[in-house]
Amino acid sequence: MTAARYAAPMCSLDPASGSRQRHDPYIIVPALGDVLVRSRDDIADRADIVGLVRDFYGRAFADELLGRIFVDIAHMDLEVHLPVMCDFWQTVLFHTGTYRRNALQPHQRLHARANLTPAHFARWLELWRATVGDRHARPKAELAKLQSSRIAGAMGRRITGTTPAAAVARGGSERGAPHCSTDARPDGFR
């Protein structure tokens, strides 16, 4: 199978104005008979993060395993939680320092009520990575996937005593990625 390759941005002439119109880059996908497929943009700003996080929680609320945790046990109000999670991911991806809470504590409280297991963390990771992949591509999207693996690994280990296998397979560590744990938080996580 031949790898996909990027096509250069294309231009066309707008007949009404006579000006050139630049089109988004496309990916040429050989498996689809060299079909041009519009490439997904990278995560560029808070608006992209808001869309990503909202899409993810829509999937998580509907998920057979996670939905009960978010809806029935945590009673999560997305409109209240969304800005907090957007601050978190904005800090993780862009080092803005907008998130200044301890991410582990609410998950520990939730674990006391819901008995979280490695399967919960693995499913969270699977849904997050799928949501990112469906919406975005390129370096920040890949960073969001990598950091999610590290976060799932660290939180899973701290809460359940076991690192979810999915997190280890995707970039976390058996030791729980200490640079993402609450013991050694990056700037903005104090």
C-alpha positions in Angstrom: 0.0 0.0 0.0 1.4 3.4 -1.0 1.3 6.1 1.7 -0.9 9.2 1.3 0.9 12.3 0.1 -0.1 16.0 0.4 -1.1 17.9 -2.7 -0.1 21.6 -2.9 -2.8 24.1 -2.2 -4.7 24.9 -5.3 -5.9 28.2 -6.8 -8.7 29.0 -9.0 -10.0 32.2 -10.6 -13.3 33.5 -9.2 -15.2 34.5 -12.3 -17.3 37.2 -10.5 -14.4 39.1 -9.0 -11.5 38.0 -11.2 -9.4 37.3 -8.1 -7.6 34.1 -7.3 -9.1 31.9 -4.6 -6.8 29.7 -2.6 -8.2 26.3 -1.6 -7.3 24.2 1.4 -4.6 21.6 0.9 -5.8 18.1 0.1 -4.3 14.7 0.7 -4.0 12.3 -2.2 -5.0 8.8 -1.0 -3.8 6.0 -3.3 -6.0 3.4 -1.7 -9.0 5.4 -2.8 -7.7 5.7 -6.4 -5.8 8.9 -5.9 -8.9 10.6 -4.6 -8.4 14.1 -3.2 -9.5 14.2 0.4 -9.6 17.5 2.3 -6.9 17.4 5.0 -7.9 17.9 8.6 -6.5 21.1 10.2 -4.3 21.0 13.3 -5.5 22.2 16.6 -4.7 25.9 16.4 -6.5 27.7 19.2 -9.1 27.6 22.0 -12.0 27.4 19.5 -10.6 24.2 18.2 -10.1 22.9 21.7 -13.7 23.8 22.6 -15.0 21.9 19.6 -12.8 18.9 20.3 -13.7 18.7 24.0 -17.5 19.2 23.3 -17.3 16.4 20.7 -15.4 14.1 23.0 -17.9 14.6 25.9 -20.8 14.0 23.6 -19.3 10.6 22.7 -18.3 9.9 26.3 -21.8 10.6 27.6 -23.3 8.2 25.1 -20.6 5.5 25.7 -21.8 2.3 27.2 -18.9 2.1 29.7 -18.2 5.8 30.4 -21.7 7.3 30.0 -22.9 6.0 33.4 -19.9 7.4 35.1 -20.3 10.9 33.6 -24.1 11.1 33.7 -25.3 9.0 36.6 -22.5 9.2 39.1 -20.6 12.4 38.4 -23.7 14.2 37.3 -21.5 16.3 35.0 -22.8 19.6 33.8 -21.0 20.0 30.5 -21.5 23.8 30.4 -19.8 24.1 33.8 -17.1 21.5 33.1 -16.3 22.5 29.5 -14.3 25.8 30.4 -12.2 23.9 33.0 -11.4 21.1 30.5 -10.6 23.6 27.8 -8.2 25.4 30.2 -6.6 22.1 30.9 -6.1 21.1 27.2 -5.0 24.7 26.3 -2.3 24.5 29.0 -1.2 21.0 27.9 -1.0 21.9 24.2 -0.1 25.6 24.2 1.5 26.1 27.7 -0.9 28.9 28.5 -1.0 28.3 32.2 -4.8 28.8 32.2 -5.4 25.5 34.1 -4.2 25.9 37.7 -6.0 23.0 39.5 -5.1 19.5 40.6 -6.5 17.2 37.9 -6.0 14.1 40.1 -8.2 15.1 43.0 -11.6 15.1 41.3 -10.8 11.8 39.7 -9.9 10.3 43.1 -13.2 11.5 44.5 -15.0 10.0 41.6 -13.1 6.7 42.1 -14.4 6.6 45.7 -18.0 6.7 44.3 -17.6 4.8 41.0 -14.7 2.3 41.5 -12.8 3.3 38.4 -10.9 0.5 36.7 -8.1 0.3 34.1 -10.9 -0.4 31.6 -12.4 3.1 32.3 -9.1 4.8 31.6 -8.4 2.7 28.5 -11.9 3.5 27.1 -11.4 7.3 27.9 -8.1 7.1 26.0 -9.6 5.3 23.1 -12.5 7.8 22.8 -10.2 10.8 23.1 -7.7 9.6 20.5 -10.6 8.8 18.1 -12.2 12.2 18.6 -8.8 14.0 18.0 -8.1 11.8 15.0 -11.6 12.4 13.5 -11.3 16.2 13.8 -7.6 17.1 13.5 -4.2 16.1 12.2 -0.7 17.3 12.3 1.7 18.2 15.3 -0.7 19.6 18.0 -3.2 16.8 17.3 -0.4 14.2 17.7 0.7 16.0 20.9 -2.9 15.8 22.2 -2.9 12.0 21.6 0.5 11.5 23.1 -0.3 13.6 26.2 -3.6 11.8 26.6 -1.7 8.5 26.8 0.6 9.9 29.4 -2.3 11.3 31.4 -4.4 8.1 31.2 -1.3 6.1 32.3 -0.4 8.4 35.2 -4.0 8.8 36.5 -4.8 5.2 36.0 -1.7 4.1 38.0 -2.3 6.6 40.8 -6.0 5.8 41.1 -6.2 2.0 40.4 -2.6 1.0 41.0 -2.4 -0.2 37.4 -1.4 1.6 34.2 -3.9 0.9 31.4 -2.3 -1.3 28.7 -3.6 1.1 26.1 -1.7 4.0 27.6 1.5 2.1 27.7 1.1 1.0 24.1 0.5 4.6 23.0 3.3 6.5 24.7 2.6 6.3 28.5 4.9 4.4 30.7 4.6 1.5 33.2 5.8 4.0 35.8 3.0 6.4 35.0 4.8 9.1 33.0 6.1 11.1 36.1 6.4 14.3 34.1 2.6 14.3 33.8 1.8 13.1 37.3 0.7 15.4 40.1 4.1 14.9 41.7 6.0 16.8 38.9 3.6 19.0 37.1 4.7 21.3 34.3 4.4 25.0 34.6 0.7 26.1 34.9 -0.3 22.9 36.8 0.5 24.1 40.3 
